[in-house]
Amino acid sequence: MRLEFDGHLRVYEWKDKWEVIADLLTGFSGECGYPLECGKYGICSNKQCTCPGYFKQVQEKYPNLGCTEITPLNCSASKYQDFVELKDVTYFTNNYTINSIDVNKCKRACSKDCSCKAAIFRKESDPPGSNCLLLSEVFTLIVDDSKDLEHNSTVYLKVQKKAIK
C-alpha cells in the first residue's frame, strides 16, 4: 500500500511486476476528488484535466501536472489584477473560512490579501447562507456537474492582467 504524490492511496500486488489492484479512496472522493489529480490550478472533469483562462499547462503532454500562470501575480501591481470566474466549480475541501458573506465581500477580501490566489464562494439554500474560502495555494479544482440546487459554488481565480516592467 502506498500514498501517492497525487493523494491516491493505492494497493499493489506483485505479478511479474508491481500492479495496482485497488485505489482505496476513489469510491469515497470520486476520480476528481484528489488535491493534485490535475496539479495546481488544474480543472478536473470526468478525470480530464484542463487549464482555465490566463493559465497554461506546465507540460503539454502531461495535463495532470497542472497549470501555471501566464503572467505571475505581482503584489506591487495589484491594481492590474482581476478575477477569472469559474461557475459550478468546487474544491476538494468544505472547510470554508468566512461564513455569512456576500460574493463581493469575498472577492474584496481576496483582493486585499497579497497571499490570496483564489476565492471560492458557495451559496446554500438549505439552510440559507453563503460561505467564502480564501486560498493561498490552489490545487485541483473540480467541475460540479451534480446540478445540486442546494449548493452553488463559484471559484474566482486572481490573475495578473498586466505585467509591470
N, C-alpha and C positions, 0 to 999 in steps of 0.2 A: 504494500500500500504506500502511495506517495502523494503528498500535496504538491501539485504542480505550480509553476510560476503564474498561471492564469487563474488560479483559485480552484481548479478541479481537484477532487480527491479521488484518485484512480487506484483500482486494484489490478495488479499484474499477475500473470502466471507464465511460467517458463514452458514454452512449446517450441523447441529448437531456437527460440529467441524469446525475449520478454514481450508479451502481448497483453493489451488492456482487456480485462474481462468484465469490468464494471466501473462505472463513473457514479460514485455513491450519492452525490448531491444534486445531480441534474434533474431528477424527478421532482425534487423539492423546489429548486430555484429556476428551472427551465433552462433551455440552451443559452439564453442571453443573460441569465441572472448572475454571472460571474463578473467581479470588478474589472478584470483585464481580458475578458473574452475578445474584445475588439481594441484593446490597448487604450491609451489616453485619448480622449476626445472622440473615440470611435463610436459610431451609432450601430447598434445591433438590431437586426430584424430578421427573423427566421434563420438565425445563425449566419447571416450575411453581414459583412462589415462595410460601412461607408463612412465618408467624412462629410461634416457639414460645410456650408459656405465659409470662406475665409480660412479654410484648413486644407491641408494636402496630406496624402498618405506618407508615412515615414519611409516605407519601401513599397513601391508599386506592386511587386509580385506577392507581397505578404500583407494584405489588408488587415489581418488580425493583429499586426504590430502597432496599430494605432495611427493617429493623425498628429500633425504639428501645425502650429500657426504659420500662416504665410508671412504675416508681419507680427513679430512678437510684441506682447503687451509692454508698454513703457509708462511707468508711473508718472514720470515728469511730463508726459504728453497725454494726460487723462482727458483733456478737452477734445481729443481726437478719437476717443473710444466710444463704442456703441454696443448694442446687443444684437445677436442673431437669435431670433425666436424660433424655437422648435416645439410646435404644438403636438400634443399626445405623445410626448416623450417623457420617460421617467428615469429613475436612478435605482441602483440596487439596494439602497437603504431607505428606510422610512423614518429615520431619526431627524425630523425637521427641527431647526434651532429656534425659529421665531414663529409664534402662533398668533392668530387673530390679527393679521396684517393684510393690507391690500397689495395688489401686484405692483403698483408704482412705488410704494414704500420699500418693497422687497428689492426691486431693481435699484432704487436710490441707495439703499444700504450697501449693495454690492459696488455701485459706482464710487462710493466714498471710501471704500476699503481697498487699498492697493493690492493686498494679497488675494482678494476675491477674484476668481476666474469665471464663476458662473453663479446664477441664482436660479433655484428651482422653486416654482410656485405651484402649490396644489390647492385646489378648491374642492371642498367636500359638501355634499348635500345632506348627508345624514350621519351625525348631526351637522348642521350648517356651520361652516367655518373655513378658514384658509390657513395655510402654513407656508413657511419660506425656509429654504435651506441654502446657505451660502457656502460655496466650495472654494477652497484654496488650491485644490488639486482635482482635476476632472478625469475620472476613469470612465469605463464604458457606459454609454447612455443606451436606453432600451426603448424601442418603439412600443408604445402601449396600444395594441390593436384589439384590446378586450372590449372596447366600446362600453366600458363601465361608466354609467352615468353618475354614480355616486362619487367618483374620484376623477378629477380633471387636472392633469399635470402638464405644465409647460416649462421647458428649460430655456433660460436666457444666457447664452454664452457671451462673455465680454470679449470684444475684438478691438484691435487697433485699426482704425480706418485709414490713418495716415502716419507715415513714419517721420520722425524728427531727424534732421541731419546735423 
